[in-house]
Every structure is written in C-alpha cells, then in structure tokens.
Amino acid sequence: EDQVTQSPEALRLQEGESSSLNCSYTVSGLRGLFWYRQDPGKGPEFLFTLYSAGEEKEKERLKATLTKKESFLHITAPKPEDSATYLCAVGVVMNTGFQKLVFGTGTRLLVSP
Amino acid sequence: DTEVTQTPKHLVMGMTNKKSLKCEQHMGHRAMYWYKQKAKKPPELMFVYSYEKLSINESVPSRFSPECPNSSLLNLHLHALQPEDSALYLCASSQDMDGSYEQYFGPGTRLTVT
C-alpha cells in the first residue's frame, strides 16, 4: 500500500534556529514528490516539486531534497511568519491506471520570536 | 498566475438544504479536483475530472454530486448532508492528472452542516 509518513508531527523553534522536516514514502511508482505549506483555514500553497533522487530545490529560507526513500525540508534561520503546517505528497499510479496524490499527515511548525 | 478561486468562503446549511460550491481556474489546466479536509488532517481526495470527464470518484456518498460545466469551472452540489460532512472543501487544478504535475489549491470553502 502506498504510504507517506511525516515527522515530527509538531516542531517548535526559536527564530533563527534551523531545522529539518522529514517525509518518508513507500510507493509503487513515484511520479513526483511535492511540498506544500498550509496556514490555518486556508488551502495548501505549493512550494516545491522533486522528481529524482539527488534533486534539490530552494526558495528563500526553504530547501527541499530527495533521496530514494525520503525527502527533507530544511528551514534555515526561520522567522515567525514561517509558522504553518508543511504537507508532503507523492504522485502515484493507482491500480486503475489513474494517478493521484497521497498526502502525509503534515508537520505543524511554530517559530517563536 | 496560479490562482484557483472558490466561492463561497463560508457556508452554513441545514441537513435538508441544497447548496453548491463553485471553483474556477484560468491556467488552462485540464485536471480539476475536489478534496475534503478535516481539522488537523491532510486533504482527502473526493473527485477528479480530467478533460471535463469524471475520472476518479473515491467512493463518495451520493449526497455529494460533482459537475464540470467546462474546462475552467468545477461545481460540487450538496444535498441532504450530515453534520459529519462539516469540513473545509478544497478545489485544486493541475496541468494534467499525471501524478508528476503539481496541484494548485484554492482557498477553500468552510462548510458547516447544522
């Protein structure tokens, strides 16, 4: 069964304290791995797409990396406005031949001033 | 522009009401999605339309009825809902339903069933 697991469930950081979020996956056919940011009561905001092991993408204080079994979202010198839930999702091929996203349960990040 | 719009932002309805949620995108995307999201849970896929045809129905109860009038619009018709259907309903679109394309989400409709 296709599965995506994120850790930790919640993370509290001080402003400027760098850390990493983990997304591990077990899927039969990975088409792409996606990172989203979601603020409370709002829709997920697309951050990055990664396709192959060794690939890296950066945006401001965020950097996403991918291996064959997991992805990391590194947050460098976070600010309070980085507080949000970060969702990881993988694109998979279903047994019907159609494709969909499988989401992890997310990491809730709180950055204190 | 990567904007997906949804209306209304909030909706309160009784269990005997009929209402509709609307979604629109102008990115030329050929796949559109409805998701349901409960508090502190990830989005759950409900329906997928590809080239205006229903491609995936994740065993959603018939009180939810999707409609895709054209390539830019997606509706979700609601009838005889239950209180447990209260949730954030998200629309998304992607270039195609190939799992390699990112999905862009709208802001959601917060639905409360009384």
Contacts between the chains, C-beta under 8 A, distances in Angstrom:
chain1	res1	chain2	res2	distance
A	31	B	98	6.5
A	31	B	99	3.4
A	31	B	100	4.2
A	32	B	99	6.1
A	32	B	100	4.2
A	32	B	101	7.4
A	32	B	102	7.4
A	34	B	102	5.5
A	34	B	103	7.6
A	36	B	105	7.7
A	41	B	88	7.0
A	41	B	108	7.4
A	41	B	110	6.7
A	42	B	107	5.6
A	42	B	108	6.6
A	43	B	4	7.6
A	43	B	6	7.9
A	43	B	90	5.2
A	43	B	92	7.8
A	43	B	105	3.7
A	43	B	106	5.2
A	43	B	107	5.0
A	43	B	108	4.8
A	44	B	43	7.0
A	44	B	90	7.6
A	44	B	105	4.8
A	45	B	105	7.4
A	46	B	2	7.3
A	46	B	102	5.2
A	46	B	103	7.4
A	46	B	104	5.9
A	46	B	105	7.6
A	49	B	100	7.8
A	49	B	102	5.0
A	51	B	100	6.8
A	87	B	42	6.0
A	87	B	43	8.0
A	89	B	42	7.9
A	90	B	99	7.7
A	91	B	98	7.5
A	91	B	99	2.5
A	91	B	100	5.7
A	91	B	101	7.7
A	92	B	99	5.8
A	93	B	99	6.5
A	94	B	56	8.0
A	96	B	56	7.8
A	98	B	48	7.2
A	98	B	55	5.7
A	98	B	56	5.5
A	98	B	97	6.7
A	99	B	97	5.8
A	99	B	98	5.8
A	99	B	99	3.6
A	100	B	45	5.7
A	100	B	48	6.8
A	100	B	56	6.5
A	100	B	97	7.7
A	100	B	99	6.7
A	101	B	45	7.2
A	101	B	99	6.9
A	101	B	103	6.4
A	103	B	42	3.6
A	103	B	43	6.0
A	104	B	42	6.6
A	105	B	41	7.1
A	105	B	42	5.6
A	106	B	42	6.0
A	108	B	40	8.0
